[in-house]
């Protein structure tokens, strides 16, 4: 599970580097914020799920509650970023979010 999160971080970093090279630092920061808005809650979700699985307390309910918290945290980070970061480029932010979301499919193809 942690390999998939590392793959997400790597792909978001590559997308930010490409955005920075092509469109400037603002775009790179926006891509990082977009990817980080999903990456950080996902990392916490994976850590919590791994701890529950290790203790034998993992269940479908704990999974669904974790997913709901992860989605709420992602939305909260995106809303907070809008007010906290001036000059945020929403298209680049959405690209970063999209890369982080689709990295899971790439991880599935690599069988991590």
Secondary structure as UniProt FT lines:
FT   HELIX           2..23
FT   HELIX           25..55
FT   HELIX           60..84
FT   TURN            86..87
FT   HELIX           90..110
//
